């Protein structure tokens, strides 16, 4: 598995995510990718795309693959300057399915409040084409069901135990200032 490279400088997400936190998370991702490569060595899955490995594996291999996919999806979904409101098709879909960006953000906050520990909140496109918010404890993700991931937000205490973030609420506030809406739109069907 190729080493993941951020699509922006490690300082681009400041002040919401420090370069130190980015570096720590990327080092952890690199370790997960190496462990996954070792676990897949010699198997048919070794040549497959990461989403196929997630959908086709179980146990430790699934956990490693899902962790790698979730992290890559998250980092790819960020940018240094997110517009206050999403435009284009993603903006239209959010307005149609949630009523407003504020309602989507509130849904994320409600899902965050329901997860007792670390996990993931996802904006997904359901099989019927509607957008929805789902939450998964631990390393869960929508690829294990019928939904298509559009946007991912980790609830990882190491992200909000950093300068500028003191809890989940402040982390989510900062997260919305970093969302790459163009990437989210590309993830739509």
C-alpha positions as CSV (number, residue, x, y, z in Angstrom):
1,X,0.0,0.0,0.0
2,X,1.4,3.4,-1.0
3,X,2.2,5.9,1.7
4,X,-0.5,8.4,2.2
5,X,0.4,12.0,1.3
6,X,-1.7,14.9,2.4
7,X,-3.1,17.0,-0.5
8,X,-2.1,20.1,1.4
9,X,0.7,21.2,3.8
10,X,0.6,19.9,7.3
11,X,0.2,23.5,8.6
12,X,-2.8,24.2,6.3
13,X,-5.4,23.2,8.9
14,X,-4.3,25.5,11.7
15,X,-5.6,26.7,14.1
16,X,-8.2,23.9,14.1
17,X,-5.8,21.0,13.8
18,X,-2.1,21.7,14.6
19,X,0.7,20.4,12.4
20,X,1.8,18.3,15.4
21,X,-1.6,16.6,15.6
22,X,-1.5,16.1,11.8
23,X,2.0,14.6,12.0
24,X,1.0,12.2,14.8
25,X,-2.1,11.0,13.0
26,X,-0.2,10.5,9.7
27,X,2.5,8.5,11.5
28,X,-0.2,6.3,13.0
29,X,-1.8,5.9,9.6
30,X,1.6,4.9,8.1
31,X,1.9,2.2,10.8
32,X,-1.7,1.0,10.1
33,X,-0.9,0.8,6.4
34,X,2.3,-1.2,7.0
35,X,0.4,-3.6,9.2
36,X,-2.3,-4.0,6.6
37,X,0.3,-4.6,3.9
38,X,1.8,-7.3,6.0
39,X,-1.6,-8.8,6.7
40,X,-2.5,-8.9,3.0
41,X,0.8,-10.2,1.8
42,X,0.4,-13.1,-0.6
43,X,-3.4,-12.9,-0.6
44,X,-5.8,-12.0,-3.5
45,X,-6.8,-8.9,-1.5
46,X,-3.3,-7.5,-1.7
47,X,-3.9,-6.1,-5.1
48,X,-7.4,-4.8,-4.4
49,X,-8.5,-1.2,-3.8
50,X,-8.9,-0.3,-0.1
51,X,-12.7,-0.1,-0.2
52,X,-12.9,-3.6,-1.7
53,X,-10.6,-4.9,1.1
54,X,-12.9,-3.3,3.7
55,X,-16.0,-4.8,2.1
56,X,-14.4,-8.2,1.7
57,X,-12.5,-8.8,4.9
58,X,-13.1,-9.7,8.5
59,X,-11.4,-9.6,11.9
60,X,-8.0,-7.9,12.1
61,X,-7.7,-7.4,8.4
62,X,-11.0,-5.6,8.3
63,X,-10.0,-3.4,11.3
64,X,-6.8,-2.4,9.7
65,X,-8.4,-1.7,6.3
66,X,-11.3,0.2,7.8
67,X,-8.9,2.3,9.9
68,X,-6.8,3.1,6.9
69,X,-9.8,3.9,4.7
70,X,-11.5,6.1,7.3
71,X,-8.3,8.1,7.9
72,X,-7.6,8.6,4.3
73,X,-11.2,9.6,3.6
74,X,-11.1,12.1,6.5
75,X,-7.8,13.8,5.5
76,X,-8.9,14.0,1.8
77,X,-12.1,15.7,2.9
78,X,-10.4,18.7,4.5
79,X,-9.0,21.9,3.1
80,X,-7.5,25.0,4.6
81,X,-10.3,27.4,3.5
82,X,-13.8,26.0,3.5
83,X,-16.6,28.3,2.2
84,X,-19.2,29.2,4.8
85,X,-21.8,27.4,2.8
86,X,-21.4,24.6,0.3
87,X,-22.3,25.4,-3.2
88,X,-23.1,23.4,-6.3
89,X,-24.8,20.0,-6.2
90,X,-23.7,19.2,-2.7
91,X,-25.2,22.5,-1.4
92,X,-28.4,21.8,-3.2
93,X,-28.6,18.2,-1.8
94,X,-27.9,19.4,1.7
95,X,-30.7,22.0,1.5
96,X,-33.1,19.4,-0.1
97,X,-32.4,16.6,2.4
98,X,-31.7,18.5,5.6
99,X,-33.2,22.0,5.0
100,X,-29.9,23.8,5.7
101,X,-26.3,23.4,6.5
102,X,-27.1,24.3,10.1
103,X,-29.5,21.3,10.3
104,X,-26.8,19.0,8.9
105,X,-24.4,20.3,11.5
106,X,-27.0,19.8,14.2
107,X,-27.5,16.2,13.1
108,X,-23.7,15.7,13.3
109,X,-23.7,17.1,16.8
110,X,-26.6,14.9,17.9
111,X,-24.8,11.8,16.6
112,X,-21.6,12.9,18.4
113,X,-23.5,13.2,21.6
114,X,-24.8,9.6,21.2
115,X,-21.3,8.0,20.8
116,X,-19.9,7.3,24.3
117,X,-16.4,6.9,23.0
118,X,-14.3,7.4,19.9
119,X,-15.9,6.7,16.6
120,X,-16.9,8.3,13.3
121,X,-19.7,10.4,12.0
122,X,-20.4,10.2,8.3
123,X,-22.5,12.1,5.7
124,X,-23.6,9.3,3.4
125,X,-25.7,9.0,0.3
126,X,-28.2,6.2,0.8
127,X,-29.2,3.7,-1.8
128,X,-32.3,5.8,-2.5
129,X,-30.1,8.8,-3.3
130,X,-31.0,10.8,-0.1
131,X,-28.3,12.2,2.1
132,X,-28.2,11.1,5.8
133,X,-25.9,11.2,8.8
134,X,-24.7,8.0,10.4
135,X,-22.4,7.3,13.3
136,X,-20.3,4.3,14.0
137,X,-18.3,3.4,17.1
138,X,-14.7,2.6,16.8
139,X,-13.6,2.0,13.1
140,X,-17.0,1.4,11.6
141,X,-17.9,3.0,8.3
142,X,-20.7,3.0,5.8
143,X,-19.0,0.6,3.3
144,X,-20.2,-2.3,5.4
145,X,-23.8,-1.4,4.4
146,X,-25.5,0.0,1.3
147,X,-24.6,3.7,1.8
148,X,-21.9,5.7,-0.1
149,X,-19.6,7.8,2.1
150,X,-19.6,11.5,1.2
151,X,-17.9,13.1,4.3
152,X,-16.2,11.7,7.4
153,X,-15.6,13.2,10.8
154,X,-13.6,11.3,13.4
155,X,-14.6,11.6,17.0
156,X,-11.0,10.9,18.3
157,X,-10.1,12.5,21.6
158,X,-6.5,13.2,20.2
159,X,-8.1,15.7,17.8
160,X,-9.9,17.7,20.4
161,X,-7.3,17.4,23.1
162,X,-5.2,19.9,21.1
163,X,-4.8,23.7,21.1
164,X,-8.1,25.3,20.1
165,X,-10.2,22.3,20.8
166,X,-11.2,21.4,24.3
167,X,-14.1,19.0,23.7
168,X,-16.2,17.4,21.0
169,X,-18.3,20.5,20.5
170,X,-15.3,22.8,19.8
171,X,-13.8,20.0,17.6
172,X,-17.0,19.9,15.5
173,X,-17.1,23.7,15.2
174,X,-13.6,23.7,13.9
175,X,-14.2,20.7,11.6
176,X,-16.9,22.6,9.7
177,X,-14.4,25.3,8.9
178,X,-12.2,22.7,7.2
179,X,-14.6,20.7,5.1
180,X,-13.6,20.4,1.4
181,X,-17.1,20.7,-0.1
182,X,-15.7,20.1,-3.6
183,X,-14.4,16.7,-2.5
184,X,-17.7,15.9,-0.8
185,X,-19.5,16.7,-4.0
186,X,-17.2,14.4,-6.0
187,X,-18.2,11.6,-3.6
188,X,-21.8,11.9,-4.7
189,X,-23.1,9.4,-7.2
